Amino acid sequence: MEIKRSTFTGKIGFVLAAAGSAVGLGNIWRFPYLAAKYGGGIFLLVYIILAVTFGFSLMIAEIAIGRKTGQSPIGAFQKLDRRFTFVGVFASVVPALILPYYSVIGGWVMKYLFGFISGQGSEMAVINKTEVAGALTEISFFDKYIENVSEPIIWFSIYIIITSVVVLLGVQRGVEKVSKIMMPILVVLILFIAIYSIVTMDGAVEGVVYYLKPDFSKFSVMTVVAAMGQLFYSMSLAMGIMITFGSYMKKEVSIEKSVRQIELFDTGVAFLAGLMVVPAVFAFSGGDETALNKGAGLMFVTLPRVFDTMPYGSVIGAVFFLMVFLAALTSSISLMETVVSVLQDKLGMRRVPACIAVLVFSLLLGCVSALGYSAWNDIKIIGMTFLDFFDFLANNILMPVVAFATCIVVGYVIKPKAVTEEVELSGKFREKKLFAIMIRYIAPICIILILVSSILDVFGIVKI
């Protein structure tokens, strides 16, 4: 028996769900670092230009493919051209790989949220110096936490179960409803923290100038490459998510206008994240740029120390980690929804057993990632922990391959006209010439640059 396909109720539900997917940890712990490293204002300018051209074109293509075929990634590419079914398979593997380790990080966020709420904020900011192999080594609360065998797995399990419950409720009652509630709250919280930190911290205003003032001396090809890489991951491209969400999109909803609004939301949150983090860390460190490291070190080591120096720092820390939790959860919901949709479309599974299957798989693979920092920390794959390896495989290899193949399929197999016709079902496609040029000529080159530079970055040959 054919299962009736779910849909979003309308444009607002689609835009907020898609924006919720795009807005995640990458906006908060990677964008501020890159903006600070590559000259503040000049990086922002390059990022915005790429968002309205490169990012716009790829997102248009993915959403249109989803709505045109009414399928999740595998079925969508199979329907477009059976020879390219493998692209849909790769696109489906990406969220299946990312969801488990992303949820492990979501568990870290929940631990810190609970810690700040329960008054442990100062404890989480402490860094102890311990002698290791005859040398003094700094050990943070975060280092000790992830080396614990059981606690990270407990918090990860709670996080992935919360994600599963939302997805279990369905597209309208779960994914859409939660996004409509969480995204406005997230924006209010991030605005509050940004304004509060700038007003209350001595030296924060200088940090704002540092963040916003273009430093043209730092502009280089790597500025463009770094901005492209951040945009690529930030907008949830090549993960099958936008194809899946496009398949839930009603024909009368404008794809072009929706994409512009998603871009505005995603770029706005990334900008505010920088405005929230850069001035605060800048003021805390006395203008030391190296304090703005990327990844877990920024969020779980540096920022707790910043909050500990602020008036009402425990409250601000709790608000911050609540905001991060909401951003992470909206992204993990979209990742799980994509994998569940694939199981429903290709195996004919109903939502409940599909959700349970994805939950069990994610629990198993997530535990592997969590144990990679404790019981299995001696096991490395090409020098990486399990979590880092899964991240490398999904983000640095599979996603650029999927995006490049998507450009080839749209640009040269089904041709841009097939996408523009779908977009024009809901109104005039004002940027169809830009779309055709980008998807056929410019985007493929950009994606190759991202693929090469990200691999070089992982192996330490070029640092982004």
C-alpha positions as CSV (number, residue, x, y, z in Angstrom):
1,M,0.0,0.0,0.0
2,E,1.4,3.4,-1.0
3,I,2.0,5.7,1.9
4,K,0.7,9.3,1.4
5,R,3.5,11.8,1.3
6,S,3.7,14.4,4.1
7,T,3.8,18.1,3.3
8,F,4.6,21.3,5.1
9,T,1.5,23.4,5.8
10,G,2.9,26.4,3.8
11,K,5.8,28.7,3.1
12,I,6.5,29.8,6.7
13,G,6.7,26.2,7.9
14,F,9.0,25.2,5.0
15,V,11.3,28.2,5.4
16,L,11.7,27.9,9.2
17,A,12.3,24.1,8.9
18,A,14.9,24.6,6.2
19,A,16.5,27.5,8.0
20,G,16.5,25.4,11.2
21,S,18.4,22.7,9.3
22,A,20.9,25.3,8.0
23,V,21.5,27.0,11.3
24,G,23.6,24.7,13.4
25,L,26.8,24.3,15.3
26,G,28.9,25.4,12.2
27,N,27.3,28.9,12.4
28,I,28.3,29.2,16.1
29,W,31.7,27.6,16.5
30,R,33.3,27.9,13.0
31,F,31.9,31.1,11.4
32,P,33.3,33.5,14.1
33,Y,36.7,31.9,13.9
34,L,36.9,32.2,10.1
35,A,35.5,35.8,10.1
36,A,38.2,36.8,12.7
37,K,41.0,35.0,10.9
38,Y,40.2,36.4,7.4
39,G,39.8,40.1,8.1
40,G,36.3,40.5,9.6
41,G,34.4,42.7,7.3
42,I,36.1,41.5,4.1
43,F,35.2,37.9,5.0
44,L,31.6,38.9,5.7
45,L,31.4,40.6,2.3
46,V,32.8,37.6,0.4
47,Y,30.5,35.3,2.3
48,I,27.4,37.3,1.5
49,I,28.4,37.5,-2.2
50,L,28.8,33.7,-2.3
51,A,25.6,33.2,-0.5
52,V,23.5,35.0,-3.0
53,T,25.2,33.3,-6.0
54,F,26.9,30.0,-5.3
55,G,24.7,29.0,-2.3
56,F,21.6,30.3,-3.9
57,S,22.1,28.2,-7.0
58,L,22.8,24.9,-5.3
59,M,19.9,25.3,-2.9
60,I,17.5,26.1,-5.7
61,A,18.7,23.0,-7.6
62,E,18.2,20.7,-4.6
63,I,14.8,22.0,-3.5
64,A,13.5,21.9,-7.1
65,I,14.7,18.4,-7.6
66,G,12.9,17.3,-4.4
67,R,9.6,19.0,-5.3
68,K,9.8,17.9,-9.0
69,T,10.2,14.2,-8.1
70,G,8.4,14.1,-4.8
71,Q,11.1,11.8,-3.5
72,S,13.9,11.7,-1.0
73,P,17.5,11.7,-2.5
74,I,17.8,8.1,-3.8
75,G,14.3,8.1,-5.5
76,A,14.8,11.7,-6.7
77,F,18.0,11.0,-8.7
78,Q,16.7,7.7,-9.8
79,K,13.7,9.4,-11.2
80,L,15.8,12.1,-13.0
81,D,18.2,9.6,-14.5
82,R,18.8,6.0,-13.3
83,R,22.5,6.3,-14.2
84,F,22.9,8.8,-11.4
85,T,21.1,6.9,-8.6
86,F,24.4,6.6,-6.9
87,V,24.4,10.3,-6.3
88,G,21.2,9.9,-4.2
89,V,22.8,7.0,-2.4
90,F,25.8,9.1,-1.4
91,A,23.5,12.0,-0.5
92,S,21.6,9.6,1.8
93,V,24.8,8.2,3.4
94,V,25.9,11.8,4.4
95,P,23.1,12.5,7.0
96,A,23.2,8.9,8.2
97,L,26.9,9.4,9.0
98,I,26.6,12.9,10.4
99,L,23.6,12.3,12.7
100,P,25.3,10.0,15.2
101,Y,28.4,12.1,15.9
102,Y,26.5,15.4,15.6
103,S,24.2,14.0,18.4
104,V,27.3,13.2,20.5
105,I,28.2,16.9,20.3
106,G,24.6,17.7,21.0
107,G,25.0,15.6,24.2
108,W,28.0,17.7,25.1
109,V,25.9,20.9,24.7
110,M,23.2,19.4,27.0
111,K,25.8,18.6,29.6
112,Y,27.0,22.2,29.6
113,L,23.4,23.6,29.6
114,F,22.6,21.5,32.6
115,G,25.8,22.5,34.3
116,F,25.2,26.2,33.9
117,I,21.6,25.9,35.0
118,S,22.6,23.9,38.1
119,G,25.3,26.5,39.0
120,Q,28.4,24.7,37.9
121,G,29.4,27.4,35.4
122,S,32.6,28.4,37.3
123,E,33.6,24.8,37.7
124,M,33.3,24.4,33.9
125,A,35.6,27.3,33.3
126,V,38.5,26.0,35.4
127,I,41.6,24.8,33.6
128,N,44.1,22.8,35.7
129,K,47.8,22.3,35.0
130,T,48.9,18.7,35.2
131,E,52.4,17.3,34.6
132,V,52.4,14.8,31.7
133,A,55.6,13.2,30.6
134,G,57.6,15.8,32.5
135,A,55.8,18.8,31.0
136,L,53.0,20.9,32.3
137,T,49.8,20.4,30.4
138,E,46.5,22.3,30.6
139,I,43.5,20.1,31.3
140,S,40.1,21.7,31.0
141,F,36.8,20.5,32.5
142,F,35.8,19.5,28.9
143,D,38.9,17.3,28.5
144,K,38.0,15.4,31.7
145,Y,34.4,15.2,30.7
146,I,34.9,13.6,27.2
147,E,37.4,11.2,28.7
148,N,34.7,9.8,31.0
149,V,33.3,6.5,29.5
150,S,29.7,6.6,30.6
151,E,28.5,10.3,31.1
152,P,28.9,11.4,27.5
153,I,27.0,8.4,26.3
154,I,24.2,9.1,28.7
155,W,23.8,12.7,27.5
156,F,24.2,11.7,23.9
157,S,21.4,9.1,24.3
158,I,19.1,11.6,25.9
159,Y,19.8,14.0,23.0
160,I,19.2,11.5,20.2
161,I,16.0,10.3,21.9
162,I,14.6,13.9,22.0
163,T,15.4,14.2,18.3
164,S,13.6,10.9,17.5
165,V,10.5,12.0,19.4
166,V,10.2,15.1,17.3
167,V,10.7,13.2,14.0
168,L,8.3,10.5,15.1
169,L,5.5,13.2,15.4
170,G,5.8,13.7,11.6
171,V,6.5,16.6,9.2
172,Q,3.8,19.0,10.3
173,R,3.3,18.1,14.0
174,G,7.0,17.5,14.6
175,V,9.6,19.0,12.2
176,E,7.6,22.1,11.2
177,K,5.9,22.8,14.6
178,V,9.2,22.6,16.5
179,S,11.0,24.8,14.0
180,K,8.3,27.4,14.2
181,I,8.8,27.6,18.0
182,M,12.6,27.2,18.2
183,M,13.8,29.4,15.4
184,P,12.3,32.7,16.7
185,I,13.5,31.9,20.2
186,L,17.0,31.2,18.9
187,V,17.2,34.6,17.2
188,V,16.0,36.4,20.3
189,L,18.5,34.6,22.5
190,I,21.5,35.2,20.2
191,L,20.5,38.9,19.9
192,F,20.3,39.2,23.7
193,I,23.7,37.6,24.3
194,A,25.4,39.7,21.6
195,I,24.0,43.0,23.0
196,Y,24.7,42.0,26.6
197,S,28.3,41.0,26.1
198,I,29.1,44.2,24.0
199,V,27.5,46.4,26.7
200,T,28.9,44.8,29.8
201,M,32.5,43.8,28.8
202,D,35.3,46.3,28.7
203,G,37.1,46.1,25.4
204,A,34.1,44.5,23.6
205,V,33.5,47.5,21.4
206,E,37.0,47.2,20.0
207,G,36.2,43.6,19.3
208,V,33.1,44.7,17.3
209,V,35.3,47.0,15.2
210,Y,37.8,44.2,14.7
211,Y,34.9,41.9,13.6
212,L,33.2,44.4,11.2
213,K,36.0,46.5,9.8
214,P,37.4,45.0,6.5
215,D,41.1,44.2,6.7
216,F,42.0,44.1,3.0
217,S,45.5,43.1,3.8
218,K,44.2,39.7,4.9
219,F,42.2,39.2,1.6
220,S,43.5,36.2,-0.4
221,V,42.3,33.3,-2.4
222,M,42.0,31.4,0.9
223,T,39.5,34.0,2.1
224,V,37.2,33.0,-0.8
225,V,37.9,29.3,-0.3
226,A,37.2,29.5,3.5
227,A,34.0,31.4,2.9
228,M,32.9,28.9,0.3
229,G,33.6,26.0,2.6
230,Q,31.7,27.6,5.5
231,L,28.8,28.4,3.2
232,F,28.7,25.0,1.8
233,Y,28.4,23.3,5.2
234,S,26.3,26.0,6.8
235,M,23.5,25.9,4.3
236,S,22.9,22.1,4.6
237,L,23.8,21.5,1.0
238,A,24.7,18.1,-0.5
239,M,23.2,16.3,2.6
240,G,19.9,15.2,0.9
241,I,18.1,17.5,3.4
242,M,17.0,20.2,1.0
243,I,15.9,17.5,-1.6
244,T,13.8,15.8,1.2
245,F,12.3,19.1,2.4
246,G,11.7,20.1,-1.2
247,S,9.7,16.9,-1.7
248,Y,7.4,18.1,1.2
249,M,6.9,21.5,-0.4
250,K,3.6,22.5,-2.0
251,K,3.6,23.5,-5.6
252,E,2.2,27.0,-5.0
253,V,5.0,28.0,-2.7
254,S,7.7,30.0,-4.4
255,I,11.0,28.2,-4.4
256,E,13.1,31.3,-5.3
257,K,11.6,33.5,-2.6
258,S,11.9,30.7,0.0
259,V,15.6,30.2,-0.8
260,R,16.3,33.9,-0.4
261,Q,14.6,33.9,3.0
262,I,16.5,30.8,4.1
263,E,19.8,32.5,3.0
264,L,18.8,35.6,4.9
265,F,18.0,33.6,8.1
266,D,21.2,31.5,7.9
267,T,23.5,34.4,7.1
268,G,21.9,36.6,9.7
269,V,22.4,34.0,12.4
270,A,26.0,33.4,11.4
271,F,26.6,37.1,11.5
272,L,25.0,37.4,14.9
273,A,27.1,34.4,16.1
274,G,30.2,36.3,15.2
275,L,28.9,39.5,16.8
276,M,28.2,37.4,19.9
277,V,31.5,35.5,20.1
278,V,34.2,37.6,18.6
279,P,33.9,40.8,20.7
280,A,33.4,38.8,23.9
281,V,36.5,36.6,23.3
282,F,38.5,39.6,22.0
283,A,37.7,41.5,25.2
284,F,38.5,38.5,27.5
285,S,41.8,37.8,25.8
286,G,42.9,41.5,25.7
287,G,42.9,41.4,21.9
288,D,44.6,38.1,21.3
289,E,43.4,36.8,18.0
290,T,44.7,33.3,18.7
291,A,42.0,32.9,21.5
292,L,39.5,32.6,18.7
293,N,40.1,29.0,17.9
294,K,37.5,26.9,16.1
295,G,35.5,23.9,17.0
296,A,34.9,22.4,20.4
297,G,37.8,24.4,22.0
298,L,36.0,27.7,21.4
299,M,32.6,26.5,22.7
300,F,33.4,24.2,25.6
301,V,36.7,25.7,26.8
302,T,37.1,29.4,25.9
303,L,33.5,30.6,26.1
304,P,32.8,29.2,29.6
305,R,35.9,31.1,30.8
306,V,34.5,34.3,29.1
307,F,31.1,33.8,30.8
308,D,32.9,33.3,34.2
309,T,34.3,36.9,33.9
310,M,30.9,38.5,33.0
311,P,28.3,39.9,35.4
312,Y,25.7,37.2,35.8
313,G,27.9,34.9,33.8
314,S,26.1,31.8,34.9
315,V,22.8,33.1,33.6
316,I,24.4,34.2,30.3
317,G,26.2,30.8,30.0
318,A,22.8,29.0,30.5
319,V,21.1,31.2,27.9
320,F,24.0,30.7,25.5
321,F,23.9,26.9,25.8
322,L,20.2,26.9,25.5
323,M,20.6,28.8,22.2
324,V,23.2,26.3,21.0
325,F,21.0,23.4,22.0
326,L,18.1,24.8,19.9
327,A,20.4,25.3,17.0
328,A,21.8,21.8,17.2
329,L,18.5,20.2,17.7
330,T,16.8,21.8,14.6
331,S,19.8,20.5,12.6
332,S,19.7,17.0,14.0
333,I,16.0,16.8,13.4
334,S,16.4,17.5,9.7
335,L,19.3,15.0,9.5
336,M,17.1,12.3,11.0
337,E,14.1,13.2,9.0
338,T,16.1,12.8,5.8
339,V,17.2,9.3,6.7
340,V,13.7,8.3,7.8
341,S,12.3,9.7,4.6
342,V,14.7,7.5,2.6
343,L,13.7,4.4,4.5
344,Q,10.0,5.2,3.9
345,D,10.5,5.8,0.2
346,K,12.8,3.0,-0.7
347,L,11.8,0.3,1.7
348,G,8.1,1.2,2.2
349,M,8.6,1.5,6.0
350,R,6.1,3.4,8.0
351,R,7.3,6.4,10.1
352,V,7.4,4.6,13.5
353,P,9.6,1.6,12.5
354,A,11.8,3.8,10.3
355,C,12.4,6.2,13.3
356,I,13.2,3.3,15.5
357,A,15.6,1.8,13.0
358,V,17.4,5.2,12.6
359,L,17.5,5.6,16.4
360,V,19.1,2.2,17.0
361,F,21.7,2.8,14.2
362,S,22.5,6.2,15.5
363,L,22.9,5.0,19.1
364,L,25.4,2.3,18.0
365,L,27.5,4.6,15.7
366,G,27.2,7.5,18.2
367,C,28.6,5.4,21.0
368,V,31.6,4.5,18.8
369,S,32.2,8.3,18.3
370,A,31.8,9.0,22.1
371,L,34.1,6.1,23.1
372,G,36.8,7.4,20.7
373,Y,37.7,10.0,23.3
374,S,37.7,7.6,26.3
375,A,37.9,3.8,26.2
376,W,38.9,3.6,22.5
377,N,41.1,6.8,22.4
378,D,44.1,4.7,21.3
379,I,42.3,3.6,18.1
380,K,42.8,6.0,15.2
381,I,41.8,5.9,11.6
382,I,44.4,7.7,9.4
383,G,45.4,9.5,12.6
384,M,41.9,10.6,13.5
385,T,39.4,9.7,16.3
386,F,36.2,8.0,15.2
387,L,34.2,11.3,15.4
388,D,36.8,13.2,13.4
389,F,37.0,10.5,10.8
390,F,33.2,10.3,10.3
391,D,33.2,14.1,10.1
392,F,36.1,14.0,7.5
393,L,34.4,11.3,5.4
394,A,31.0,13.1,5.3
395,N,32.0,16.7,5.1
396,N,35.3,16.7,3.3
397,I,34.7,13.8,0.8
398,L,31.1,12.8,0.3
399,M,29.4,16.2,0.4
400,P,31.6,17.9,-2.3
401,V,31.3,14.7,-4.4
402,V,27.5,14.9,-4.1
403,A,27.4,18.6,-4.8
404,F,29.7,18.3,-7.9
405,A,27.6,15.4,-9.3
406,T,24.4,17.4,-8.7
407,C,25.8,20.2,-10.8
408,I,26.7,17.8,-13.6
409,V,23.2,16.2,-13.5
410,V,21.4,19.5,-13.5
411,G,23.8,21.4,-15.7
412,Y,24.4,18.8,-18.4
413,V,22.0,15.8,-18.1
414,I,18.5,17.1,-17.3
415,K,19.7,20.7,-18.2
416,P,18.9,23.8,-16.1
417,K,15.6,24.2,-18.0
418,A,14.1,21.2,-16.0
419,V,14.8,23.1,-12.8
420,T,13.7,26.5,-14.0
421,E,10.4,25.0,-15.2
422,E,9.8,23.6,-11.7
423,V,10.7,26.9,-10.0
424,E,8.4,28.8,-12.4
425,L,5.4,26.7,-11.4
426,S,5.0,29.1,-8.4
427,G,6.0,32.3,-10.1
428,K,8.6,34.1,-12.2
429,F,12.2,32.9,-11.8
430,R,14.0,36.2,-11.8
431,E,17.5,34.8,-11.4
432,K,17.3,31.9,-13.9
433,K,20.2,33.2,-16.0
434,L,22.4,33.5,-12.9
435,F,21.3,30.0,-11.9
436,A,22.2,28.5,-15.2
437,I,25.6,30.0,-15.3
438,M,26.4,29.1,-11.7
439,I,25.2,25.5,-11.9
440,R,27.0,24.7,-15.2
441,Y,30.2,26.6,-15.0
442,I,31.1,28.4,-11.7
443,A,29.7,26.1,-9.0
444,P,31.5,22.9,-10.2
445,I,34.9,24.8,-10.1
446,C,34.1,26.2,-6.6
447,I,33.2,22.7,-5.4
448,I,36.5,21.2,-6.6
449,L,38.3,24.0,-4.8
450,I,36.4,23.2,-1.6
451,L,37.2,19.5,-2.0
452,V,40.9,20.0,-2.5
453,S,41.4,22.7,0.1
454,S,39.4,20.8,2.8
455,I,41.4,17.7,2.3
456,L,44.7,19.7,2.5
457,D,43.3,21.3,5.6
458,V,42.6,18.0,7.3
459,F,46.1,16.7,6.6
460,G,47.7,20.0,7.8
461,I,49.1,21.0,4.4
462,V,47.0,24.1,4.1
463,K,45.3,25.6,7.3
464,I,41.8,27.0,6.9
